[in-house]
Amino acid sequence: MVTTTWRRVSSVEELRAAIPAPPPDSIVMRKQLPALDEHCRTIIAASPFVLLATSNAEGRCDVTPRGDGPGFVKVIDDKTIAIADRPGNKRIDSMQNLMENPHAGLLFLVPGMDETLRVNGGAYVTDDPELLGQMAVNGKTPLFAVVVEVEEVFFHCARAFRRSRLWEAETWPDRASLPTLGQIIADQTRPENETGADIDKRLAESNVRLY
């Protein structure tokens, strides 16, 4: 496979020559806060879905989706939030990264809302029984949680969602025109004793066990 190498922009100065920095006193800069306020708390309480970004010591990045009932991310105080680690694929990519590089970025989504909430800060993994007990669901207590110590937080405008028309059902592709996850996995891993349909069935059974 031939890989094309495009000309690389090598400095912030090159970027700023094309995209001038916003004035320090502009709203786009002043909206960045050092802690959660009442509006941030409201959105976190309404959000059933957050993207968690981490990287390891070498800078290799990972973004993972986290979801549960609205308000599943626990606000401890204006500078601290916690995300329970629910059962998943057992790769623990995010938590492994935090062992090497204790920083994380979060993007909170609310269905039907075009604006998003961005939170960045230090982060670590905890197994504190008192905190985990507060995050139990259906009698199941998580083994770990990711704690994020807020350093900066701000709302992101609606342009990306408006351009993508993400929440407009009439723009969605016909799901039947896309491969199932089972078929994708079968094609990528070539298992000897399972078809794509077999994998889809196994995944459907696994997805019932959410906690």
N, C-alpha and C positions, 0 to 999 in steps of 0.2 A: 504494500500500500504506500502510495506517495503522499507525503504530508507537505502541504503548502505552508510556507512561512511568510506571513505578511509583515510589512514594515511595522515595527513596534514604536509606540510613543514611549519615550524613555524618561520623561520628567514631568513633574507637576507643572512646571513653567510652560511646557508645551500645551498641556491641558488648559491651563488658565489663559493662554493666549487666544484660545478659541471660545472658552466659557469663562468669562470674568467672574470673580468671586462676588457673592452678594454682599452688600454693605453690612458691616457688623451690627448696625442698629435696625436692620430690616426684620420683618416678621419671620421670614424663613430661618433666620439665625436666632432671634429672640424666643421662638417657640420651643427651642431645645431646653429642657429642664433637667436639673440634677436629681430630681426625685419625683415620685408619683404624686399627682394631685387628684382632686375628686373626679375629673373627667377621665383620667387614665384608669382609675379604679372602676369607674362605670363600664368602660369598654372591656377591661379584663374580666369583670363579672359577667358580661354578656357574651364573651367569646368562647365557643366550643372547640376552637382550633388555633394552634400556634405553631410556627416554624421555628425550630431551634438550630442555630448555626454555631458550629465549633470548629476548631482546627487543632492539629497536633503540634508538637514542638518544631517540626519541619515546615509548618505552614500548610499542610495538606488539609483541605477544608471538607466539611460535611454539613449537610442540612437535612434534618429529619422532621417529619410531621408528628405532632402530638395532639391528640384529641380526646375529648370526653364531654360530659354535660357542661353547659354554660357555667362559667365560674370555677372550672376544675383547677385552674391555676390559683394557688392560695396566696393572697396578699398578706404578708406578715406585718409589714409596716410600710411607710412611704419609701423605704430604701431596700426592701427585701421581698422577694417573691419565691415561691417554691412550686415545682412541677413534679408530680408523682410519676415514677417510672412504672407504667403498666406493662403487663406481659406482652411481648412482641417476638421478634425473630431471634433474640438472644445474641445479636452481634455486638451490642453495647458500644457502638462506635462513638456516640456522643460522650458517654461517661469515660471511656478510655482516653478520648482527646482531652477531657478536663483534667485528667491526672497529669498530663504533660503541659497543658496550656490552659490555666484556669480563667478563661474568658468566654463569654457567649453573647450572641445576638439573638433577639426574639422579634418575631413579626406576628402580631395578633390580628386575626381576621374575625369579622362578624358577618354571617350570611346576609346578603342583600345590601351591605354597607360598602361603599366604594373606598372610603378612607381606611387606613390601617394604622396600628400603633406599633412603633419601633422602640425596643428597649435594649440597651447595651450595658454590659457591666462585667464585673468579676463573677466567677461561678465555681461551685464545687459540688461534690456528691456527698449526701448525708445518709446515714442509716439510723438517725436519732429516733428512738421508739416513740417519744412524745409527739414529735412532728408527724411521723408516719401514721400514727394512730388517728390523727385528725384528718388524714387523707384517705381513710378506708372507704371502700364502696362495696355494697352488697356483702359486708362482712369480710372483705378481702383487703388486707393491709399491704401496701406496696413494700418491696424489699428496700428500695432506695428512692430518693428524690433528688432533683437537681435544684440547688438554691442559687438564685441570681441576686447579686448585690448591685442594685441599680446605680449606674454612673451617669447615664444620659438617657432621656426619654423624649420622644416627640411624635406627633401625628404626621403621617405621610398623606399627601393629597391624592385625589381620586383619578389622576390622569391614566395611570397604568390600567386600572380597572375599567375606566371608560373606553380606553383604546381596545382592550381585549373583549369588552362586553361580556365579562365572565359570568355575571349573574343573569344574563338574558337567555332564557331557555331556548328561544327560537334560533339562537346562534349555535347551539350545542350540536356536535356531530352525532350522527346515528350510532349509538353504542354498538349495534350489530355490525357496523362497518369496521370496527376496530378489533384486534385480537384480544382474547381473554388473557389474564395473567397466567393461567395454566398453560395456554398455548405458547406464550412467550417463553416461559421457563422451560417447557419441553424443547422448544427449538434451540434455546441457548445452552442447555445443559445435556441434552440427548440422554435422558435416563433410559435404562434398558427395559425396565419393567412397568413403566407408567406412560400413559398417553397424556396429552394436554387435558382431555376431559377428566381423567383420573385425578390430575393435580388440582383442577378446578373444584372437583368434588371434595377433595381433602381440605383445600383452602376454605371452602364454604363451611365445612364442619368446624374448622379451627376458628373461623371468624365469629362463630356463635359464642365462643368462650372469651369474653371481652376482659374479664378480670381474673 
